[in-house]
Structure formats: structure tokens, C-alpha cells
Amino acid sequence: MIVAGGGYKHQTHTVLEKPTPLCNLYLELLHKHNIDLGSFGSSQKNMNLLNS
């Protein structure tokens, strides 16, 4: 998954150690855009991977 634009730092590349639901990333994107949802699809947690 490539996340571009939105003021994020694009110099990083992250490889997760174990399979992680993509919905976790979607939940984090929603939180970064001030949409406060407790969950999204099969999300388990906010991964704190997006830096702005």
C-alpha cells in the first residue's frame, strides 16, 4: 500500500513483521483527518505509522 499526499513524510518504508488487517491503516487515515471512529471494518488498532 502506498500512501502519498496529505502532508505525510514520504521518506520512510515500513515492513510489518506479521500479517495486519489493512483496515488498521484505513482507521489511522480517518483519525489523521479528524474523523473519530472506534473501528473500521476488521480494524484492531491504530498503528501510528503515518507521520505528518
PQR file with spaces between the fields and no chain letter, atoms N, CA, C, O and H, PARSE charges and radii, in Angstrom:
ATOM       1  N    MET     1       0.851   -1.152    0.000 -0.4000 1.5000
ATOM       2  CA   MET     1       0.000    0.000    0.000 -0.0000 2.0000
ATOM       3  C    MET     1       0.903    1.222    0.000  0.5500 1.7000
ATOM       4  O    MET     1       1.838    1.294    0.797 -0.5500 1.4000
ATOM       5  N    ILE     2       0.646    2.173   -0.866 -0.4000 1.5000
ATOM       6  CA   ILE     2       1.372    3.432   -0.901 -0.0000 2.0000
ATOM       7  C    ILE     2       0.417    4.536   -0.476  0.5500 1.7000
ATOM       8  O    ILE     2      -0.672    4.681   -1.030 -0.5500 1.4000
ATOM       9  H    ILE     2      -0.114    2.115   -1.513  0.4000 1.0000
ATOM      10  N    VAL     3       0.845    5.320    0.524 -0.4000 1.5000
ATOM      11  CA   VAL     3       0.070    6.477    0.980 -0.0000 2.0000
ATOM      12  C    VAL     3       0.861    7.710    0.590  0.5500 1.7000
ATOM      13  O    VAL     3       1.968    7.920    1.086 -0.5500 1.4000
ATOM      14  H    VAL     3       1.730    5.203    0.974  0.4000 1.0000
ATOM      15  N    ALA     4       0.308    8.526   -0.291 -0.4000 1.5000
ATOM      16  CA   ALA     4       1.009    9.714   -0.773 -0.0000 2.0000
ATOM      17  C    ALA     4       0.108   10.933   -0.631  0.5500 1.7000
ATOM      18  O    ALA     4      -1.118   10.830   -0.654 -0.5500 1.4000
ATOM      19  H    ALA     4      -0.592    8.356   -0.694  0.4000 1.0000
ATOM      20  N    GLY     5       0.749   12.089   -0.485 -0.4000 1.5000
ATOM      21  CA   GLY     5      -0.003   13.327   -0.340 -0.0000 2.0000
ATOM      22  C    GLY     5      -0.447   13.536    1.088  0.5500 1.7000
ATOM      23  O    GLY     5      -0.093   12.749    1.965 -0.5500 1.4000
ATOM      24  H    GLY     5       1.745   12.173   -0.467  0.4000 1.0000
ATOM      25  N    GLY     6      -1.205   14.566    1.335 -0.4000 1.5000
ATOM      26  CA   GLY     6      -1.759   14.813    2.656 -0.0000 2.0000
ATOM      27  C    GLY     6      -0.780   15.315    3.686  0.5500 1.7000
ATOM      28  O    GLY     6      -1.107   15.356    4.872 -0.5500 1.4000
ATOM      29  H    GLY     6      -1.493   15.205    0.622  0.4000 1.0000
ATOM      30  N    GLY     7       0.426   15.705    3.265 -0.4000 1.5000
ATOM      31  CA   GLY     7       1.402   16.227    4.203 -0.0000 2.0000
ATOM      32  C    GLY     7       2.154   15.161    4.983  0.5500 1.7000
ATOM      33  O    GLY     7       2.782   15.487    5.990 -0.5500 1.4000
ATOM      34  H    GLY     7       0.691   15.671    2.302  0.4000 1.0000
ATOM      35  N    TYR     8       2.116   13.902    4.562 -0.4000 1.5000
ATOM      36  CA   TYR     8       2.832   12.836    5.250 -0.0000 2.0000
ATOM      37  C    TYR     8       4.289   12.817    4.820  0.5500 1.7000
ATOM      38  O    TYR     8       4.621   13.238    3.712 -0.5500 1.4000
ATOM      39  H    TYR     8       1.606   13.637    3.744  0.4000 1.0000
ATOM      40  N    LYS     9       5.163   12.326    5.705 -0.4000 1.5000
ATOM      41  CA   LYS     9       6.577   12.175    5.365 -0.0000 2.0000
ATOM      42  C    LYS     9       6.712   10.948    4.467  0.5500 1.7000
ATOM      43  O    LYS     9       6.337    9.842    4.855 -0.5500 1.4000
ATOM      44  H    LYS     9       4.893   11.985    6.605  0.4000 1.0000
ATOM      45  N    HIS    10       7.241   11.149    3.282 -0.4000 1.5000
ATOM      46  CA   HIS    10       7.294   10.077    2.295 -0.0000 2.0000
ATOM      47  C    HIS    10       8.662    9.406    2.205  0.5500 1.7000
ATOM      48  O    HIS    10       8.875    8.584    1.314 -0.5500 1.4000
ATOM      49  H    HIS    10       7.546   12.048    2.967  0.4000 1.0000
ATOM      50  N    GLN    11       9.578    9.725    3.084 -0.4000 1.5000
ATOM      51  CA   GLN    11      10.922    9.169    3.005 -0.0000 2.0000
ATOM      52  C    GLN    11      11.039    7.814    3.699  0.5500 1.7000
ATOM      53  O    GLN    11      12.116    7.218    3.697 -0.5500 1.4000
ATOM      54  H    GLN    11       9.405   10.393    3.808  0.4000 1.0000
ATOM      55  N    THR    12       9.977    7.325    4.280 -0.4000 1.5000
ATOM      56  CA   THR    12      10.075    6.084    5.036 -0.0000 2.0000
ATOM      57  C    THR    12       9.432    4.918    4.293  0.5500 1.7000
ATOM      58  O    THR    12       8.523    5.087    3.481 -0.5500 1.4000
ATOM      59  H    THR    12       9.102    7.809    4.282  0.4000 1.0000
ATOM      60  N    HIS    13       9.934    3.747    4.602 -0.4000 1.5000
ATOM      61  CA   HIS    13       9.400    2.490    4.072 -0.0000 2.0000
ATOM      62  C    HIS    13       9.245    1.579    5.282  0.5500 1.7000
ATOM      63  O    HIS    13      10.216    1.344    6.001 -0.5500 1.4000
ATOM      64  H    HIS    13      10.673    3.609    5.262  0.4000 1.0000
ATOM      65  N    THR    14       8.066    1.070    5.516 -0.4000 1.5000
ATOM      66  CA   THR    14       7.810    0.240    6.690 -0.0000 2.0000
ATOM      67  C    THR    14       7.362   -1.146    6.253  0.5500 1.7000
ATOM      68  O    THR    14       6.454   -1.289    5.434 -0.5500 1.4000
ATOM      69  H    THR    14       7.277    1.260    4.932  0.4000 1.0000
ATOM      70  N    VAL    15       8.007   -2.158    6.806 -0.4000 1.5000
ATOM      71  CA   VAL    15       7.605   -3.542    6.582 -0.0000 2.0000
ATOM      72  C    VAL    15       7.131   -4.084    7.927  0.5500 1.7000
ATOM      73  O    VAL    15       7.881   -4.084    8.903 -0.5500 1.4000
ATOM      74  H    VAL    15       8.745   -2.041    7.471  0.4000 1.0000
ATOM      75  N    LEU    16       5.901   -4.538    7.970 -0.4000 1.5000
ATOM      76  CA   LEU    16       5.342   -5.074    9.216 -0.0000 2.0000
ATOM      77  C    LEU    16       5.779   -6.521    9.393  0.5500 1.7000
ATOM      78  O    LEU    16       5.894   -7.267    8.421 -0.5500 1.4000
ATOM      79  H    LEU    16       5.292   -4.537    7.177  0.4000 1.0000
ATOM      80  N    GLU    17       6.020   -6.911   10.639 -0.4000 1.5000
ATOM      81  CA   GLU    17       6.541   -8.247   10.924 -0.0000 2.0000
ATOM      82  C    GLU    17       5.507   -9.358   10.761  0.5500 1.7000
ATOM      83  O    GLU    17       5.855  -10.483   10.402 -0.5500 1.4000
ATOM      84  H    GLU    17       5.926   -6.305   11.428  0.4000 1.0000
ATOM      85  N    LYS    18       4.255   -9.051   11.018 -0.4000 1.5000
ATOM      86  CA   LYS    18       3.232  -10.090   10.934 -0.0000 2.0000
ATOM      87  C    LYS    18       2.047   -9.568   10.126  0.5500 1.7000
ATOM      88  O    LYS    18       1.889   -8.358    9.970 -0.5500 1.4000
ATOM      89  H    LYS    18       3.972   -8.137   11.308  0.4000 1.0000
ATOM      90  N    PRO    19       1.217  -10.473    9.613 -0.5600 1.5000
ATOM      91  CA   PRO    19       0.040  -10.018    8.862  0.2800 2.0000
ATOM      92  C    PRO    19      -0.830   -9.085    9.706  0.5500 1.7000
ATOM      93  O    PRO    19      -1.122   -9.360   10.869 -0.5500 1.4000
ATOM      94  N    THR    20      -1.232   -7.985    9.092 -0.4000 1.5000
ATOM      95  CA   THR    20      -2.006   -6.956    9.782 -0.0000 2.0000
ATOM      96  C    THR    20      -3.180   -6.550    8.897  0.5500 1.7000
ATOM      97  O    THR    20      -3.002   -6.348    7.696 -0.5500 1.4000
ATOM      98  H    THR    20      -0.995   -7.762    8.147  0.4000 1.0000
ATOM      99  N    PRO    21      -4.371   -6.428    9.468 -0.5600 1.5000
ATOM     100  CA   PRO    21      -5.519   -6.012    8.650  0.2800 2.0000
ATOM     101  C    PRO    21      -5.280   -4.638    8.012  0.5500 1.7000
ATOM     102  O    PRO    21      -4.846   -3.705    8.687 -0.5500 1.4000
ATOM     103  N    LEU    22      -5.560   -4.522    6.738 -0.4000 1.5000
ATOM     104  CA   LEU    22      -5.421   -3.253    6.040 -0.0000 2.0000
ATOM     105  C    LEU    22      -6.365   -2.214    6.625  0.5500 1.7000
ATOM     106  O    LEU    22      -6.112   -1.014    6.525 -0.5500 1.4000
ATOM     107  H    LEU    22      -5.913   -5.281    6.189  0.4000 1.0000
ATOM     108  N    CYS    23      -7.437   -2.666    7.227 -0.4000 1.5000
ATOM     109  CA   CYS    23      -8.387   -1.745    7.864 -0.0000 2.0000
ATOM     110  C    CYS    23      -7.732   -0.938    8.987  0.5500 1.7000
ATOM     111  O    CYS    23      -8.211    0.147    9.315 -0.5500 1.4000
ATOM     112  H    CYS    23      -7.643   -3.642    7.309  0.4000 1.0000
ATOM     113  N    ASN    24      -6.641   -1.449    9.585 -0.4000 1.5000
ATOM     114  CA   ASN    24      -5.913   -0.673   10.592 -0.0000 2.0000
ATOM     115  C    ASN    24      -5.364    0.610    9.973  0.5500 1.7000
ATOM     116  O    ASN    24      -5.425    1.674   10.587 -0.5500 1.4000
ATOM     117  H    ASN    24      -6.253   -2.331    9.317  0.4000 1.0000
ATOM     118  N    LEU    25      -4.829    0.509    8.761 -0.4000 1.5000
ATOM     119  CA   LEU    25      -4.315    1.689    8.065 -0.0000 2.0000
ATOM     120  C    LEU    25      -5.452    2.643    7.720  0.5500 1.7000
ATOM     121  O    LEU    25      -5.313    3.857    7.874 -0.5500 1.4000
ATOM     122  H    LEU    25      -4.779   -0.356    8.262  0.4000 1.0000
ATOM     123  N    TYR    26      -6.560    2.108    7.259 -0.4000 1.5000
ATOM     124  CA   TYR    26      -7.708    2.958    6.936 -0.0000 2.0000
ATOM     125  C    TYR    26      -8.207    3.694    8.177  0.5500 1.7000
ATOM     126  O    TYR    26      -8.561    4.870    8.097 -0.5500 1.4000
ATOM     127  H    TYR    26      -6.672    1.122    7.133  0.4000 1.0000
ATOM     128  N    LEU    27      -8.238    3.013    9.321 -0.4000 1.5000
ATOM     129  CA   LEU    27      -8.656    3.653   10.564 -0.0000 2.0000
ATOM     130  C    LEU    27      -7.702    4.786   10.928  0.5500 1.7000
ATOM     131  O    LEU    27      -8.136    5.857   11.351 -0.5500 1.4000
ATOM     132  H    LEU    27      -7.950    2.057    9.386  0.4000 1.0000
ATOM     133  N    GLU    28      -6.402    4.548   10.761 -0.4000 1.5000
ATOM     134  CA   GLU    28      -5.423    5.592   11.055 -0.0000 2.0000
ATOM     135  C    GLU    28      -5.583    6.784   10.118  0.5500 1.7000
ATOM     136  O    GLU    28      -5.463    7.928   10.554 -0.5500 1.4000
ATOM     137  H    GLU    28      -6.049    3.678   10.417  0.4000 1.0000
ATOM     138  N    LEU    29      -5.851    6.534    8.845 -0.4000 1.5000
ATOM     139  CA   LEU    29      -6.093    7.631    7.899 -0.0000 2.0000
ATOM     140  C    LEU    29      -7.307    8.452    8.325  0.5500 1.7000
ATOM     141  O    LEU    29      -7.277    9.681    8.258 -0.5500 1.4000
ATOM     142  H    LEU    29      -5.948    5.604    8.490  0.4000 1.0000
ATOM     143  N    LEU    30      -8.361    7.790    8.757 -0.4000 1.5000
ATOM     144  CA   LEU    30      -9.544    8.503    9.236 -0.0000 2.0000
ATOM     145  C    LEU    30      -9.210    9.363   10.448  0.5500 1.7000
ATOM     146  O    LEU    30      -9.642   10.513   10.531 -0.5500 1.4000
ATOM     147  H    LEU    30      -8.385    6.792    8.811  0.4000 1.0000
ATOM     148  N    HIS    31      -8.444    8.814   11.389 -0.4000 1.5000
ATOM     149  CA   HIS    31      -8.061    9.573   12.581 -0.0000 2.0000
ATOM     150  C    HIS    31      -7.206   10.778   12.222  0.5500 1.7000
ATOM     151  O    HIS    31      -7.369   11.843   12.817 -0.5500 1.4000
ATOM     152  H    HIS    31      -8.093    7.880   11.321  0.4000 1.0000
ATOM     153  N    LYS    32      -6.293   10.634   11.257 -0.4000 1.5000
ATOM     154  CA   LYS    32      -5.430   11.744   10.845 -0.0000 2.0000
ATOM     155  C    LYS    32      -6.223   12.881   10.207  0.5500 1.7000
ATOM     156  O    LYS    32      -5.769   14.025   10.177 -0.5500 1.4000
ATOM     157  H    LYS    32      -6.161    9.768   10.774  0.4000 1.0000
ATOM     158  N    HIS    33      -7.404   12.559    9.701 -0.4000 1.5000
ATOM     159  CA   HIS    33      -8.260   13.572    9.078 -0.0000 2.0000
ATOM     160  C    HIS    33      -9.431   13.933    9.984  0.5500 1.7000
ATOM     161  O    HIS    33     -10.493   14.347    9.519 -0.5500 1.4000
ATOM     162  H    HIS    33      -7.773   11.630    9.726  0.4000 1.0000
ATOM     163  N    ASN    34      -9.212   13.767   11.295 -0.4000 1.5000
ATOM     164  CA   ASN    34     -10.155   14.175   12.340 -0.0000 2.0000
ATOM     165  C    ASN    34     -11.530   13.519   12.236  0.5500 1.7000
ATOM     166  O    ASN    34     -12.544   14.134   12.569 -0.5500 1.4000
ATOM     167  H    ASN    34      -8.349   13.431   11.673  0.4000 1.0000
ATOM     168  N    ILE    35     -11.560   12.285   11.781 -0.4000 1.5000
ATOM     169  CA   ILE    35     -12.793   11.502   11.782 -0.0000 2.0000
ATOM     170  C    ILE    35     -12.603   10.430   12.846  0.5500 1.7000
ATOM     171  O    ILE    35     -11.883    9.454   12.636 -0.5500 1.4000
ATOM     172  H    ILE    35     -10.737   11.785   11.511  0.4000 1.0000
ATOM     173  N    ASP    36     -13.251   10.620   13.984 -0.4000 1.5000
ATOM     174  CA   ASP    36     -13.007    9.775   15.145 -0.0000 2.0000
ATOM     175  C    ASP    36     -13.979    8.606   15.179  0.5500 1.7000
ATOM     176  O    ASP    36     -15.104    8.723   15.667 -0.5500 1.4000
ATOM     177  H    ASP    36     -13.836   11.413   14.154  0.4000 1.0000
ATOM     178  N    LEU    37     -13.520    7.473   14.649 -0.4000 1.5000
ATOM     179  CA   LEU    37     -14.293    6.236   14.710 -0.0000 2.0000
ATOM     180  C    LEU    37     -13.564    5.260   15.613  0.5500 1.7000
ATOM     181  O    LEU    37     -12.333    5.235   15.629 -0.5500 1.4000
ATOM     182  H    LEU    37     -12.607    7.378   14.254  0.4000 1.0000
ATOM     183  N    GLY    38     -14.285    4.473   16.348 -0.4000 1.5000
ATOM     184  CA   GLY    38     -13.666    3.482   17.214 -0.0000 2.0000
ATOM     185  C    GLY    38     -13.102    2.307   16.447  0.5500 1.7000
ATOM     186  O    GLY    38     -12.122    1.694   16.871 -0.5500 1.4000
ATOM     187  H    GLY    38     -15.285    4.493   16.335  0.4000 1.0000
ATOM     188  N    SER    39     -13.723    1.987   15.307 -0.4000 1.5000
ATOM     189  CA   SER    39     -13.251    0.873   14.496 -0.0000 2.0000
ATOM     190  C    SER    39     -13.667    1.102   13.047  0.5500 1.7000
ATOM     191  O    SER    39     -14.534    1.924   12.753 -0.5500 1.4000
ATOM     192  H    SER    39     -14.518    2.485   14.963  0.4000 1.0000
ATOM     193  N    PHE    40     -13.031    0.359   12.153 -0.4000 1.5000
ATOM     194  CA   PHE    40     -13.374    0.408   10.741 -0.0000 2.0000
ATOM     195  C    PHE    40     -13.179   -0.998   10.194  0.5500 1.7000
ATOM     196  O    PHE    40     -12.059   -1.509   10.180 -0.5500 1.4000
ATOM     197  H    PHE    40     -12.326   -0.309   12.392  0.4000 1.0000
ATOM     198  N    GLY    41     -14.238   -1.613    9.752 -0.4000 1.5000
ATOM     199  CA   GLY    41     -14.147   -2.975    9.233 -0.0000 2.0000
ATOM     200  C    GLY    41     -13.582   -3.917   10.272  0.5500 1.7000
ATOM     201  O    GLY    41     -14.106   -4.013   11.382 -0.5500 1.4000
ATOM     202  H    GLY    41     -15.147   -1.197    9.763  0.4000 1.0000
ATOM     203  N    SER    42     -12.505   -4.617    9.916 -0.4000 1.5000
ATOM     204  CA   SER    42     -11.873   -5.577   10.833 -0.0000 2.0000
ATOM     205  C    SER    42     -10.688   -4.962   11.580  0.5500 1.7000
ATOM     206  O    SER    42      -9.814   -5.684   12.058 -0.5500 1.4000
ATOM     207  H    SER    42     -12.079   -4.539    9.015  0.4000 1.0000
ATOM     208  N    SER    43     -10.658   -3.632   11.680 -0.4000 1.5000
ATOM     209  CA   SER    43      -9.526   -2.974   12.337 -0.0000 2.0000
ATOM     210  C    SER    43      -9.401   -3.412   13.787  0.5500 1.7000
ATOM     211  O    SER    43     -10.394   -3.688   14.461 -0.5500 1.4000
ATOM     212  H    SER    43     -11.369   -3.045   11.292  0.4000 1.0000
ATOM     213  N    GLN    44      -8.166   -3.469   14.248 -0.4000 1.5000
ATOM     214  CA   GLN    44      -7.892   -3.858   15.615 -0.0000 2.0000
ATOM     215  C    GLN    44      -7.331   -2.698   16.424  0.5500 1.7000
ATOM     216  O    GLN    44      -7.604   -2.586   17.619 -0.5500 1.4000
ATOM     217  H    GLN    44      -7.360   -3.245   13.700  0.4000 1.0000
ATOM     218  N    LYS    45      -6.549   -1.833   15.782 -0.4000 1.5000
ATOM     219  CA   LYS    45      -5.947   -0.703   16.489 -0.0000 2.0000
ATOM     220  C    LYS    45      -5.345    0.274   15.492  0.5500 1.7000
ATOM     221  O    LYS    45      -5.149   -0.051   14.321 -0.5500 1.4000
ATOM     222  H    LYS    45      -6.327   -1.924   14.811  0.4000 1.0000
ATOM     223  N    ASN    46      -5.058    1.470   15.975 -0.4000 1.5000
ATOM     224  CA   ASN    46      -4.341    2.471   15.212 -0.0000 2.0000
ATOM     225  C    ASN    46      -2.865    2.110   15.274  0.5500 1.7000
ATOM     226  O    ASN    46      -2.327    1.946   16.369 -0.5500 1.4000
ATOM     227  H    ASN    46      -5.218    1.733   16.926  0.4000 1.0000
ATOM     228  N    MET    47      -2.189    1.981   14.127 -0.4000 1.5000
ATOM     229  CA   MET    47      -0.810    1.509   14.095 -0.0000 2.0000
ATOM     230  C    MET    47       0.221    2.616   14.291  0.5500 1.7000
ATOM     231  O    MET    47       1.402    2.324   14.477 -0.5500 1.4000
ATOM     232  H    MET    47      -2.626    2.115   13.238  0.4000 1.0000
ATOM     233  N    ASN    48      -0.196    3.873   14.255 -0.4000 1.5000
ATOM     234  CA   ASN    48       0.716    5.011   14.399 -0.0000 2.0000
ATOM     235  C    ASN    48       1.891    4.958   13.426  0.5500 1.7000
ATOM     236  O    ASN    48       3.036    5.193   13.814 -0.5500 1.4000
ATOM     237  H    ASN    48      -1.156    4.111   14.103  0.4000 1.0000
ATOM     238  N    LEU    49       1.606    4.652   12.171 -0.4000 1.5000
ATOM     239  CA   LEU    49       2.643    4.589   11.153 -0.0000 2.0000
ATOM     240  C    LEU    49       2.731    5.851   10.305  0.5500 1.7000
ATOM     241  O    LEU    49       3.762    6.109    9.683 -0.5500 1.4000
ATOM     242  H    LEU    49       0.677    4.462   11.856  0.4000 1.0000
ATOM     243  N    LEU    50       1.669    6.631   10.274 -0.4000 1.5000
ATOM     244  CA   LEU    50       1.645    7.816    9.418 -0.0000 2.0000
ATOM     245  C    LEU    50       2.170    9.015   10.190  0.5500 1.7000
ATOM     246  O    LEU    50       1.589    9.412   11.199 -0.5500 1.4000
ATOM     247  H    LEU    50       0.832    6.422   10.778  0.4000 1.0000
ATOM     248  N    ASN    51       3.244    9.578    9.726 -0.4000 1.5000
ATOM     249  CA   ASN    51       3.812   10.780   10.320 -0.0000 2.0000
ATOM     250  C    ASN    51       3.511   11.962    9.435  0.5500 1.7000
ATOM     251  O    ASN    51       3.584   11.866    8.209 -0.5500 1.4000
ATOM     252  H    ASN    51       3.716    9.256    8.905  0.4000 1.0000
ATOM     253  N    SER    52       3.176   13.068   10.048 -0.4000 1.5000
ATOM     254  CA   SER    52       2.911   14.271    9.246 -0.0000 2.0000
ATOM     255  C    SER    52       3.810   15.394    9.694  0.5500 1.7000
ATOM     256  O    SER    52       3.744   16.494    9.144 -0.5500 1.4000
ATOM     257  H    SER    52       3.117   13.145   11.043  0.4000 1.0000
